[in-house]
Amino acid sequence: MNRPEFVAPHTGIPSFYKAPIGDIGTVEEGQAVVAGVPMDHGVVLTRTGTRYGPRAIREASLFYRAVQEAGSEKTSVNVRTNVAYRLKDKPNLTDVGDLMIYPQDIHKTSESISDGVFTVVKEGALPVLLGGDHYLTYPAFEGLARGIADRKHGARIGHVHIDSHTDFRDSYEGFGKYNHGTSVRRISENSMISYKNMAWVGLNGSVLDSDIYRIYRSNGLKMISSDDIRVSGIRDAVKEAVEVAADGTDAVYVSIDIDVVDAAYAPGAGVPVFEG
């Protein structure tokens, strides 16, 4: 079947960025592999709805692919920076759909997320997960760690957490140790990562409880606040965080929470923060 080169965003199957739809069992080395994680199991105290995130992100991405496709030479130039972006003829990207979710079982869902990421990483591909609440960072990291360990004995991993909150609580009173506020603490317990390779970007407000503050002070954790970003700029802030996470490691996991964006621009965030 012959298909036109340009496909309107409102037509066809809404894969991420109009990427080819693939099977997670057939990913190839060097590929970027997009997978949705439509869950809100880990949400406590705040509104749910993150389960609809992967679908919304895919839908939103279609417009930007169409704009890039329609441009002269598939190129767009930023009028302020004069930086040009050109769409590759064949982006090495595939969308494998959503990982299996068990709505009433956070631990079974965690295993599914971990197994999915492991399947991608062990083949040398790059997993790109669309959430879903931010608890998913923990099982996704576990899958990454297993995949990296499968490819290299004694490997080390770093973590960059772009978020208004630390997600570093040991537990939430009444809600236990497995939720969106504890995911990074659970990550820190993995033997393949150490505090010196963990960095936070965008922290804002009273987000350190007494336990987190003691660990922060005693271990010199790299925590870059929203005020730090205003002073140094986002480029330098991210560069500093990546240098910390990548120092002596074999891979870096990057996680982004929508609440790092000012609540005025992301009003649907579960835990909206003034000025991000």
C-alpha positions as CSV (number, residue, x, y, z in Angstrom):
1,M,0.0,0.0,0.0
2,N,1.4,3.4,-1.0
3,R,1.2,6.0,1.7
4,P,1.8,9.8,1.3
5,E,5.0,11.2,2.8
6,F,3.1,13.6,4.9
7,V,0.5,12.2,7.3
8,A,-1.9,14.7,9.0
9,P,-1.8,14.5,12.8
10,H,-5.4,13.7,13.1
11,T,-5.1,10.5,11.0
12,G,-3.7,7.1,11.6
13,I,-2.7,5.3,14.8
14,P,-1.5,7.8,17.3
15,S,2.0,6.4,18.1
16,F,4.5,8.8,19.7
17,Y,5.7,11.2,17.1
18,K,4.2,9.0,14.4
19,A,6.9,6.4,15.1
20,P,6.6,2.9,13.7
21,I,4.7,0.6,16.0
22,G,6.9,-2.3,17.1
23,D,7.1,-5.2,19.5
24,I,9.2,-4.9,22.7
25,G,10.6,-8.4,22.0
26,T,12.2,-7.3,18.7
27,V,13.9,-4.0,19.6
28,E,17.4,-3.4,18.1
29,E,20.6,-2.0,19.5
30,G,20.8,1.8,19.2
31,Q,17.0,2.3,18.9
32,A,15.0,4.7,21.0
33,V,12.1,2.7,22.4
34,V,9.0,4.5,23.6
35,A,6.7,2.8,26.0
36,G,3.7,4.1,28.0
37,V,3.2,3.4,31.7
38,P,-0.5,4.4,32.3
39,M,-0.6,4.2,36.1
40,D,-1.4,6.2,39.1
41,H,-1.0,3.5,41.7
42,G,1.7,5.5,43.5
43,V,-0.3,8.7,44.0
44,V,-1.0,9.6,47.6
45,L,-2.7,12.7,49.1
46,T,-3.2,14.3,45.6
47,R,-5.4,14.0,42.6
48,T,-5.2,11.0,40.3
49,G,-5.4,11.0,36.5
50,T,-1.7,10.4,35.5
51,R,-2.9,7.1,34.0
52,Y,-4.1,9.1,31.0
53,G,-0.7,10.7,30.6
54,P,0.8,8.4,27.9
55,R,-2.2,8.7,25.7
56,A,-2.2,12.5,26.0
57,I,1.6,12.8,25.4
58,R,1.3,10.7,22.2
59,E,-1.6,12.8,21.0
60,A,0.3,16.0,21.6
61,S,3.4,14.8,19.8
62,L,1.6,14.3,16.5
63,F,1.2,18.0,15.9
64,Y,5.0,18.6,16.2
65,R,5.9,15.8,13.9
66,A,3.4,17.1,11.3
67,V,4.9,20.7,11.6
68,Q,8.4,19.3,11.1
69,E,7.4,17.2,8.1
70,A,5.6,20.1,6.4
71,G,8.6,22.5,6.7
72,S,11.0,23.3,3.8
73,E,13.7,20.5,4.0
74,K,11.9,19.3,7.1
75,T,13.7,22.1,9.0
76,S,12.6,24.7,11.5
77,V,14.7,27.6,12.8
78,N,14.2,29.3,16.2
79,V,13.7,33.0,15.5
80,R,15.4,34.0,18.8
81,T,18.4,31.6,18.8
82,N,18.9,30.9,15.1
83,V,19.3,27.3,16.0
84,A,17.9,25.0,13.3
85,Y,16.4,21.5,13.8
86,R,16.0,19.1,10.9
87,L,13.9,15.9,11.0
88,K,16.0,12.8,10.2
89,D,14.9,10.9,7.1
90,K,14.4,7.8,9.2
91,P,14.4,8.5,13.0
92,N,15.7,5.4,14.8
93,L,12.5,5.4,17.0
94,T,9.8,2.8,17.7
95,D,6.7,2.9,19.9
96,V,6.0,-0.5,21.6
97,G,2.7,0.6,23.2
98,D,2.0,0.4,26.9
99,L,3.6,-1.8,29.4
100,M,1.2,-4.2,31.2
101,I,-0.5,-2.5,34.2
102,Y,-2.3,-4.2,37.0
103,P,-4.6,-1.5,38.4
104,Q,-5.0,-3.0,41.9
105,D,-1.5,-4.4,42.4
106,I,1.4,-1.9,42.6
107,H,4.0,-4.7,43.1
108,K,2.9,-6.7,40.1
109,T,2.8,-3.6,38.1
110,S,6.4,-2.7,39.3
111,E,7.6,-6.1,38.1
112,S,6.0,-5.5,34.7
113,I,7.7,-2.1,34.4
114,S,11.1,-3.5,35.5
115,D,10.8,-6.4,33.1
116,G,9.9,-4.2,30.2
117,V,12.8,-1.8,30.7
118,F,15.2,-4.8,31.2
119,T,14.0,-6.3,27.9
120,V,14.9,-3.0,26.1
121,V,18.2,-2.3,27.8
122,K,19.7,-5.7,27.5
123,E,19.4,-5.4,23.7
124,G,21.4,-2.1,23.8
125,A,18.3,0.1,23.1
126,L,17.3,3.3,24.9
127,P,14.0,3.1,26.9
128,V,11.9,6.3,26.9
129,L,8.9,5.9,29.3
130,L,5.8,8.1,29.2
131,G,4.1,8.3,32.7
132,G,2.1,7.7,34.6
133,D,2.8,8.8,38.2
134,H,6.4,9.4,39.3
135,Y,6.6,6.2,41.3
136,L,7.3,4.4,38.1
137,T,10.9,5.9,38.2
138,Y,11.8,3.2,40.8
139,P,10.8,0.1,39.0
140,A,12.1,1.6,35.7
141,F,15.5,2.2,37.3
142,E,15.5,-1.4,38.6
143,G,14.9,-2.6,35.1
144,L,17.7,-0.4,33.8
145,A,20.1,-1.7,36.4
146,R,19.3,-5.3,35.5
147,G,19.8,-4.6,31.8
148,I,23.1,-2.7,32.3
149,A,24.4,-5.5,34.7
150,D,23.4,-8.1,32.0
151,R,25.7,-6.2,29.5
152,K,28.6,-5.3,31.9
153,H,29.7,-6.9,35.1
154,G,30.3,-4.3,37.9
155,A,28.6,-1.5,36.1
156,R,27.6,1.7,37.9
157,I,24.6,4.0,37.3
158,G,23.8,7.7,38.0
159,H,20.5,9.4,38.4
160,V,19.3,12.9,37.5
161,H,15.9,13.9,39.0
162,I,14.3,16.9,37.4
163,D,11.4,17.7,39.8
164,S,10.1,20.3,42.2
165,H,10.2,17.6,44.9
166,T,12.9,15.2,46.0
167,D,10.7,12.1,46.0
168,F,13.3,11.0,48.6
169,R,11.1,10.2,51.6
170,D,11.7,6.9,53.2
171,S,8.0,6.5,53.7
172,Y,4.7,8.4,53.9
173,E,3.0,7.9,57.2
174,G,0.0,5.7,56.5
175,F,0.9,5.1,52.8
176,G,4.1,3.0,53.1
177,K,7.4,2.9,51.2
178,Y,6.1,2.5,47.7
179,N,4.6,5.7,46.2
180,H,5.5,8.8,44.2
181,G,7.1,10.4,47.2
182,T,9.6,7.6,47.9
183,S,10.8,6.4,44.5
184,V,14.2,8.0,44.6
185,R,14.9,6.7,48.1
186,R,14.1,3.2,46.8
187,I,16.5,3.8,43.9
188,S,19.3,4.9,46.4
189,E,19.0,1.4,48.0
190,N,20.2,-0.3,44.7
191,S,23.8,-1.5,45.0
192,M,24.6,-0.1,41.5
193,I,24.2,3.6,42.6
194,S,25.7,5.8,45.3
195,Y,24.7,9.2,46.7
196,K,27.7,10.8,44.9
197,N,26.1,10.0,41.6
198,M,22.6,11.4,42.4
199,A,21.5,14.9,41.4
200,W,18.2,16.8,41.7
201,V,17.3,19.8,39.5
202,G,14.5,22.3,40.1
203,L,13.7,21.8,43.8
204,N,11.4,24.5,45.2
205,G,9.9,25.2,48.5
206,S,9.8,23.2,51.8
207,V,10.5,19.8,50.2
208,L,13.0,18.4,52.6
209,D,11.7,16.7,55.7
210,S,14.1,16.3,58.7
211,D,15.3,12.9,57.6
212,I,16.1,14.0,54.0
213,Y,17.8,17.2,55.3
214,R,20.1,15.2,57.5
215,I,21.1,12.9,54.6
216,Y,21.5,15.9,52.3
217,R,23.9,17.7,54.8
218,S,25.9,14.6,55.8
219,N,26.4,13.3,52.3
220,G,26.6,16.5,50.3
221,L,23.9,15.6,48.0
222,K,23.7,17.6,44.8
223,M,20.4,19.5,45.0
224,I,19.9,22.3,42.5
225,S,17.0,24.6,43.4
226,S,14.8,26.7,41.2
227,D,16.6,29.8,42.5
228,D,19.9,28.3,41.5
229,I,18.6,27.8,38.0
230,R,17.4,31.4,37.8
231,V,21.0,32.5,38.7
232,S,23.0,30.1,36.5
233,G,20.6,29.2,33.8
234,I,19.0,25.9,33.0
235,R,21.8,24.8,30.6
236,D,24.5,25.1,33.3
237,A,22.3,23.6,35.9
238,V,21.6,20.5,33.8
239,K,25.3,20.2,32.8
240,E,26.3,20.3,36.5
241,A,23.7,17.6,37.4
242,V,24.8,15.3,34.5
243,E,28.4,15.7,35.4
244,V,27.7,14.5,38.9
245,A,25.5,11.6,37.7
246,A,28.0,10.5,35.0
247,D,31.2,10.7,37.1
248,G,32.5,7.1,37.0
249,T,29.3,5.6,35.9
250,D,28.3,3.5,32.8
251,A,24.7,4.9,32.4
252,V,22.6,7.7,33.7
253,Y,18.8,7.5,34.3
254,V,17.0,10.8,33.8
255,S,13.5,11.4,35.2
256,I,11.3,14.4,34.7
257,D,8.2,15.3,36.7
258,I,5.7,17.7,35.1
259,D,5.4,19.7,38.4
260,V,8.9,21.2,37.7
261,V,6.9,23.4,35.2
262,D,5.2,26.4,36.7
263,A,1.6,25.4,37.7
264,A,0.4,28.3,35.5
265,Y,1.5,26.3,32.5
266,A,0.8,22.8,33.8
267,P,-2.4,23.2,35.8
268,G,-3.2,19.5,35.6
269,A,-0.1,18.4,37.6
270,G,-1.0,16.3,40.6
271,V,1.2,18.4,42.9
272,P,1.3,21.8,41.3
273,V,4.0,24.1,42.5
274,F,4.1,27.9,42.2
275,E,6.9,28.9,39.8
276,G,7.6,25.2,39.2
